[in-house]
């Protein structure tokens, strides 16, 4: 088993973690993304970004949800911040690209 770290050259500041459809999803505040990891290899397979600071990530078994956190004094706040999103997968993350995210 390998140890999962953000590495020597970047800091994620992990803030939430969940297991969803065979992958590990890590919410990152400083990394401003969700890291999708292969649990067997410990490697990041995909990075979902564009939402600034991601506070937490949650799976209900069917859908993946995450919340942004930019109004805590460290992000770049706007009227649309601190939002709960549901990740839509078209096609599924297991075989394709991320299409879009909705509020």
C-alpha positions in Angstrom: 0.0 0.0 0.0 1.4 3.4 -0.9 1.0 6.6 1.1 -1.0 9.3 -0.5 0.5 12.8 -0.2 0.3 16.1 -2.1 3.9 15.8 -2.8 7.0 18.0 -2.4 5.9 20.8 -4.9 2.3 21.5 -4.0 0.1 21.8 -0.9 -3.5 20.6 -1.2 -4.8 21.4 2.4 -7.3 18.5 2.2 -10.6 19.4 3.8 -12.9 16.5 2.9 -12.7 13.0 1.5 -15.1 10.4 0.3 -15.1 7.1 -1.6 -17.4 7.2 -4.7 -17.8 4.5 -7.4 -14.4 3.0 -6.8 -12.4 6.2 -6.6 -11.2 8.4 -3.7 -12.3 12.0 -3.9 -10.3 14.6 -1.9 -11.6 18.2 -1.5 -8.8 20.7 -1.3 -8.9 24.2 0.1 -5.4 25.4 -0.9 -5.4 23.2 -4.0 -8.7 24.7 -5.0 -9.9 21.5 -6.6 -11.2 18.0 -6.1 -8.5 15.3 -6.6 -9.8 12.0 -8.0 -7.5 9.3 -6.9 -6.9 5.6 -7.7 -6.8 3.9 -4.4 -4.7 1.0 -5.7 -1.9 3.2 -7.0 -2.3 6.3 -4.9 -2.1 8.4 -8.0 -4.2 11.4 -8.9 -6.2 10.4 -12.0 -8.1 13.6 -12.5 -8.4 17.1 -11.1 -11.7 18.9 -11.0 -11.1 22.6 -10.6 -12.5 26.1 -11.4 -14.5 26.5 -8.2 -11.8 28.1 -6.0 -11.6 26.6 -2.4 -13.5 23.3 -2.0 -14.5 22.7 1.6 -16.0 19.2 1.5 -17.0 16.4 -0.8 -19.8 13.8 -0.1 -21.2 10.7 -1.9 -24.6 9.3 -1.3 -23.7 6.3 -3.5 -25.4 7.6 -6.6 -24.2 11.3 -6.9 -21.2 13.2 -5.7 -21.7 16.6 -4.0 -19.2 19.3 -3.0 -19.3 22.7 -1.3 -17.2 25.7 -2.0 -15.8 27.9 0.8 -14.5 31.3 -0.5 -16.1 33.6 2.1 -14.0 32.5 5.0 -11.5 35.3 4.6 -9.0 33.3 2.5 -10.6 32.9 -0.9 -11.8 35.3 -3.5 -15.5 35.7 -2.6 -18.3 36.6 -4.9 -22.1 36.5 -4.8 -22.1 32.9 -6.2 -19.8 31.5 -3.5 -20.3 29.0 -0.7 -22.5 26.8 -2.9 -23.5 23.2 -2.8 -22.9 21.5 -6.1 -23.9 18.1 -7.5 -21.5 16.6 -9.9 -23.0 15.3 -13.1 -21.1 12.7 -15.0 -21.6 12.6 -18.8 -20.1 10.1 -19.6 -19.3 8.6 -16.2 -16.0 9.5 -14.7 -14.9 5.9 -15.0 -14.6 6.2 -18.8 -14.8 9.8 -19.9 -14.4 13.5 -19.3 -16.2 15.6 -16.8 -19.0 17.5 -18.6 -20.4 20.0 -16.2 -21.5 20.7 -12.7 -24.8 22.2 -11.5 -25.8 24.1 -8.4 
